[in-house]
Amino acid sequence: MVIKVYLATASGSTAIKKKQQDVVGFLEALKVDYTEFDIATNEENRMWMRENVPGEKKPTNGIPLPPQIFNDQNYCGDYDTFFNAKEDNEVFAFLGLAPPAGSKEAQLAEKALILQNGKDPEEHHKTSMKEPSEKEEEVEHKDDEEHPVTEDEGEQPVTEDEEEEPITEDEEEEPVTEEEEEEEPVTEDEEQGEAATES
C-alpha cells in the first residue's frame, strides 16, 4: 500500500505550505513510505485529488485544499483529520497501516483491545490453554471404561538401554533374614571374647 500525499509545491499560502511540511515531516519521522503528488504543476493530479475526496469531506466551495492524504485509492483525510490523529497517537490507524511493534500507537491499540475484551491478551492466551471441561473428562473416563488397562498393558517395555546386566555368582548376595537384620554388629573385642569362651 502506498501513502499518497497531494500537495501544492507552488502555493502562495503560507498556511498551506506549513500544513504540507508538517504532514511530510511527520511521515518521514515515522519512516512511513509515501509518494508526493504535486497538484500545482500537474493537472491530472489536481483532478484526481478533487474527484476522490468524498463529498462530505469537501469544503463548502467544493474544492478541497492540499494537503490531502490517501492510502492507494482510499481517502484518509486532510490536514485537520491528520492533525487530530497525530494528537491522539493514531496516525497509523488514520493511514490504514498497522502500527510498528513497541510504538506508542501499538500500546494504545493493545490497551483498547484489553478494554474491549475485558482481558489482557496474555491472560486470554492462558485461558485458551485451560483445563479440560467436565464434558472432555467424561469422554476420557468413558474411554477408560471401554478399554481397561490390563496388568500386561500397564507395564512398559524395557529398552536395550534400560536392560540390567546379569548378576554373576560372585556379585550375588544372599538374602538377609529377619533374625540377621535384628542382630547387632559384632565388634573385634566381642569376637575375641567369644573365641576365648569357646576354648
SULUR-V465953 format. One record per run of one state. SS is the DSSP state (2 for helix, 1 for strand, 0 for the rest). FROM is the first residue (numbers start at 1). LEN is the number of residues. If there is no record, write none. Layout:
ss = {SS;SS}
from = {FROM;FROM}
len = {LEN;LEN}
//
This chain:
ss = {0;1;0;2;0;1;0;2;0;2;0;1;0;1;2;0;2;0;2;0;2;0;2;0;2;0;2;0;2;0}
from = {1;3;8;14;30;34;39;43;53;55;58;68;72;74;79;88;91;96;104;118;121;129;134;147;151;155;178;183;188;199}
len = {2;5;6;16;4;5;4;10;2;3;10;4;2;5;9;3;5;8;14;3;8;5;13;4;4;23;5;5;11;1}
//
